[in-house]
Each structure stands twice: as C-alpha cells, then as structure tokens.
Amino acid sequence: MMACAARLFGALILFLGLAGIGHADELRPGYLELTQKTVTQWQMVWKAPIKGGLATNATPVLPDFCRPAPPKRELVNGTVVSVWAVTCARGLQGASIGLQGLDASFTDALVRVAPLGRPVQAARLTPAVPMAEIATVPDRLEVGKTYFALGVEHILTGYDHLLFVLSLVLLISGGWQVAKTVTAFTLAHSLTLVATALGLLSVARKPVEVCIALSIVFLAVEIVKARAGTPRLSERIPWLVAFAFGLLHGFGFAGALAEIGLPQGEVPMSLFTFNLGVEAGQLIIVAAGLCGLALVRHFALPRLAFVRTTSAYAIGSIASFWMIERMMA
C-alpha cells in the first residue's frame, strides 16, 4: 500500500504524457461546416481523422432539399478532408443536419453553419444526438452550452496545456500558492485569448506552439532541479512565471478557437463560456493533481521526491518531442 499510491500517480502522469503524443492542442475529432456562397449554393467541409474510424464510418446528412455534388477529398496530417458543393432549394432555417454512422466508439464532433447575412451557428454532435436543428435565431443558452463544452474538452484533451498545469501543481507546495499561481495563469491566457479572438492581436501559430512546448520543458527542468532550502525563481515567484507563460497558452487557445469561429451576435457569450469551460477543465486537472500528491504524501511520503522527479522527466521528454516536432513541421 505504501508504494501503490506513488506508482499510481507516476503511471498516471506517464499515461497522460504518452497519450498526448501527436494529439497536443487538438480541439475535437470531427468538424462539419456549411458555408453559404449564394442564395442556393453552399460549401460543405467534413474533416474526420482516420484514427478511430470516424472518417470511414461517419458521413454528413443534409435535408432532402439539398443536393451535394461529388466531393473532393485529400488527406491532411491523418485527417480526411472532404469538400462538397451543395445546392439547396431554400434556406436551412428549421432544417436538421448532422452525421450518420456515429456510435459509442467515436467521440463527438462540431457542426458549424454560416449562412449569408445571418448569425453563424454552432452545435455539438454526439452518438446520442447526431443531428442538429438550425434555428431561425440562434439560442443564446445553446451557444453558451456548446462553447463551454468545447472549452472543457480543449483543456482536457489539449495535452500540452494539461501537462503545463500539472507541472505547476508538481512544482509548487501549498494549496494557497497553487491557487495564486493558477489564478495568474488564468488571467494571462484569458487576456490573450480574448484579444486574439477579437482581432486585437495576431501572432503566427507555429512559433507559439513551439514556445508552449518549451514552457513545459522549462517547468519540468525546474521540478528536477528544485532543492529544499534553495528555492529557484519559479518557486519564489511562481505566479509571475505562470502569468508570462499563460500569455503564450492564451494564443494557443485562440488558435484552436479560430478554427471554429464565433457565432455572429453571440461573440461575448461564446468567448465567455469557452473561457469558462477552459477554467472548469483546469480546475479538474488541479484537483486531480493535488489529490494524487496528497495520496502519495499519506501512503508513501518517502517516495514523494521520486514521484515528482520521475513525473518531471516524463513530462519534459514528451514536451521536448513536441517542441522538436513543431519546429520541423
């Protein structure tokens, strides 16, 4: 029992790191978009990853009054991108669109509809609810629910952000210190997320993604080099370090959100709820990390330093891989 908690926590960190290889900063597995070009002409784009079977099993479903032309397909980074020209006899208001072939083995997808001169609408498709009705006027609560869920999913499946938050938990001692540091991280990435989403700032995504990976490597090194009685800079003023790197992570969140777009007329609501979802997911990560460390302290206190160091090496190795991969991409 003494070693069980330590092994479990270390294995969890390693699993999260390994699970994140090649999947950092991904927001969703499937993306269906309809964009109106003229009164009757639309463009439909379906992006589905090969891994997991979504690309081969799930197909878009349109109303009876819409006729798609033969699609053009290409493979982009393990994702099948299909593009159709679609002719619809009337507007999509009140009609339903979605995906056929979703089942419990697949994760959900996002559908986005952008009609001419009307608000953009977004909805979440799941195996239980594979179709979405296009409202005449977007429902504010539905927009909020959709973007909140996207925010939670992004922090929990965007493994670079997840490992950064876990690194903060491993580095800092004391619940109050963790709270202040995570609050600084939250404030920073909220600022750049909002500024970028509103078009006030613009930064190339590739350098940002490289620097995000580097920020995780930095924290991993700090954890390994930490010594009792001689606190390092990141331990003396962790809130400042978290704030500085939080600005970078905000650009990462904004880049993911830019792939979806924001519903016209509901920009404040979608931004607020997406960011709220990110924070909810972040709190889940912090709580899980603190609980894991508490278990190690209670059942295997002599192994606490070993768990921290081993976890830091696992996190740093994965982040180094991401950094090199992104630099070469």
Solvent accessible surface area in square Angstrom, and as a share of the most:
residue,aa,sasa,rsa
1,M,160,0.72
2,M,120,0.53
3,A,16,0.12
4,C,73,0.44
5,A,11,0.09
6,A,5,0.04
7,R,171,0.62
8,L,115,0.57
9,F,8,0.03
10,G,16,0.15
11,A,55,0.43
12,L,80,0.40
13,I,1,0.01
14,L,83,0.41
15,F,131,0.55
16,L,31,0.16
17,G,0,0.00
18,L,96,0.48
19,A,32,0.25
20,G,0,0.00
21,I,66,0.33
22,G,45,0.43
23,H,55,0.25
24,A,19,0.15
25,D,11,0.06
26,E,81,0.36
27,L,5,0.03
28,R,39,0.14
29,P,37,0.23
30,G,1,0.01
31,Y,8,0.03
32,L,0,0.00
33,E,30,0.13
34,L,0,0.00
35,T,36,0.21
36,Q,24,0.11
37,K,109,0.46
38,T,67,0.39
39,V,123,0.71
40,T,54,0.31
41,Q,67,0.30
42,W,5,0.02
43,Q,67,0.30
44,M,4,0.02
45,V,17,0.10
46,W,10,0.03
47,K,78,0.33
48,A,1,0.01
49,P,29,0.18
50,I,85,0.43
51,K,150,0.64
52,G,58,0.56
53,G,17,0.17
54,L,6,0.03
55,A,23,0.18
56,T,112,0.65
57,N,78,0.40
58,A,1,0.01
59,T,70,0.41
60,P,27,0.17
61,V,45,0.26
62,L,29,0.15
63,P,17,0.11
64,D,128,0.66
65,F,47,0.20
66,C,4,0.03
67,R,159,0.58
68,P,68,0.43
69,A,44,0.34
70,P,121,0.76
71,P,46,0.29
72,K,163,0.69
73,R,153,0.56
74,E,109,0.49
75,L,112,0.56
76,V,64,0.37
77,N,152,0.78
78,G,39,0.37
79,T,33,0.19
80,V,34,0.20
81,V,20,0.12
82,S,2,0.01
83,V,44,0.26
84,W,25,0.09
85,A,59,0.46
86,V,0,0.00
87,T,61,0.36
88,C,0,0.00
89,A,83,0.65
90,R,126,0.46
91,G,28,0.27
92,L,2,0.01
93,Q,52,0.23
94,G,47,0.45
95,A,10,0.08
96,S,46,0.30
97,I,0,0.00
98,G,0,0.00
99,L,2,0.01
100,Q,122,0.54
101,G,35,0.34
102,L,21,0.10
103,D,67,0.35
104,A,100,0.78
105,S,91,0.58
106,F,19,0.08
107,T,86,0.50
108,D,22,0.12
109,A,2,0.02
110,L,0,0.00
111,V,2,0.01
112,R,41,0.15
113,V,3,0.02
114,A,14,0.10
115,P,13,0.08
116,L,94,0.47
117,G,86,0.83
118,R,80,0.29
119,P,42,0.26
120,V,6,0.04
121,Q,23,0.10
122,A,8,0.06
123,A,20,0.15
124,R,63,0.23
125,L,0,0.00
126,T,37,0.22
127,P,51,0.32
128,A,92,0.71
129,V,88,0.51
130,P,44,0.28
131,M,69,0.31
132,A,12,0.09
133,E,123,0.55
134,I,9,0.04
135,A,34,0.27
136,T,83,0.48
137,V,111,0.64
138,P,17,0.11
139,D,79,0.41
140,R,141,0.52
141,L,129,0.64
142,E,77,0.35
143,V,5,0.03
144,G,6,0.05
145,K,116,0.49
146,T,4,0.03
147,Y,1,0.00
148,F,73,0.31
149,A,29,0.22
150,L,1,0.01
151,G,0,0.00
152,V,31,0.18
153,E,27,0.12
154,H,0,0.00
155,I,0,0.00
156,L,56,0.28
157,T,50,0.29
158,G,0,0.00
159,Y,39,0.15
160,D,0,0.00
161,H,0,0.00
162,L,10,0.05
163,L,0,0.00
164,F,0,0.00
165,V,0,0.00
166,L,8,0.04
167,S,0,0.00
168,L,1,0.01
169,V,1,0.00
170,L,2,0.01
171,L,11,0.05
172,I,9,0.04
173,S,77,0.49
174,G,46,0.45
175,G,51,0.49
176,W,189,0.66
177,Q,50,0.22
178,V,4,0.02
179,A,47,0.36
180,K,83,0.35
181,T,0,0.00
182,V,14,0.08
183,T,89,0.52
184,A,13,0.10
185,F,0,0.00
186,T,34,0.20
187,L,99,0.49
188,A,0,0.00
189,H,0,0.00
190,S,20,0.13
191,L,96,0.48
192,T,8,0.05
193,L,0,0.00
194,V,57,0.32
195,A,17,0.13
196,T,35,0.20
197,A,34,0.26
198,L,91,0.45
199,G,62,0.60
200,L,132,0.66
201,L,81,0.40
202,S,110,0.71
203,V,73,0.42
204,A,66,0.51
205,R,86,0.31
206,K,99,0.42
207,P,71,0.44
208,V,5,0.03
209,E,18,0.08
210,V,25,0.14
211,C,48,0.29
212,I,0,0.00
213,A,0,0.00
214,L,85,0.42
215,S,0,0.00
216,I,0,0.00
217,V,26,0.15
218,F,71,0.29
219,L,0,0.00
220,A,4,0.03
221,V,63,0.36
222,E,8,0.03
223,I,11,0.06
224,V,37,0.21
225,K,104,0.44
226,A,32,0.24
227,R,149,0.54
228,A,110,0.86
229,G,77,0.74
230,T,92,0.53
231,P,67,0.42
232,R,80,0.29
233,L,94,0.47
234,S,0,0.00
235,E,45,0.20
236,R,141,0.52
237,I,54,0.28
238,P,3,0.02
239,W,119,0.42
240,L,81,0.40
241,V,16,0.09
242,A,0,0.00
243,F,57,0.24
244,A,53,0.41
245,F,42,0.17
246,G,0,0.00
247,L,59,0.29
248,L,43,0.21
249,H,0,0.00
250,G,0,0.00
251,F,34,0.14
252,G,1,0.01
253,F,0,0.00
254,A,3,0.02
255,G,15,0.15
256,A,1,0.01
257,L,3,0.02
258,A,79,0.62
259,E,86,0.38
260,I,2,0.01
261,G,17,0.16
262,L,32,0.16
263,P,0,0.00
264,Q,98,0.43
265,G,68,0.65
266,E,19,0.09
267,V,41,0.24
268,P,103,0.65
269,M,57,0.25
270,S,0,0.00
271,L,11,0.06
272,F,127,0.53
273,T,13,0.08
274,F,0,0.00
275,N,24,0.12
276,L,81,0.40
277,G,0,0.00
278,V,0,0.00
279,E,27,0.12
280,A,29,0.23
281,G,0,0.00
282,Q,2,0.01
283,L,116,0.57
284,I,93,0.47
285,I,10,0.05
286,V,15,0.09
287,A,52,0.41
288,A,51,0.40
289,G,1,0.01
290,L,62,0.31
291,C,80,0.48
292,G,10,0.10
293,L,2,0.01
294,A,53,0.41
295,L,83,0.41
296,V,0,0.00
297,R,96,0.35
298,H,143,0.64
299,F,57,0.24
300,A,0,0.00
301,L,107,0.53
302,P,111,0.70
303,R,100,0.36
304,L,22,0.11
305,A,73,0.56
306,F,129,0.54
307,V,3,0.02
308,R,48,0.17
309,T,50,0.29
310,T,59,0.34
311,S,2,0.01
312,A,1,0.00
313,Y,132,0.50
314,A,16,0.12
315,I,0,0.00
316,G,11,0.11
317,S,69,0.45
318,I,12,0.06
319,A,0,0.00
320,S,36,0.23
321,F,91,0.38
322,W,2,0.01
323,M,39,0.17
324,I,96,0.49
325,E,75,0.33
326,R,29,0.11
327,M,115,0.51
328,M,157,0.70
329,A,98,0.76
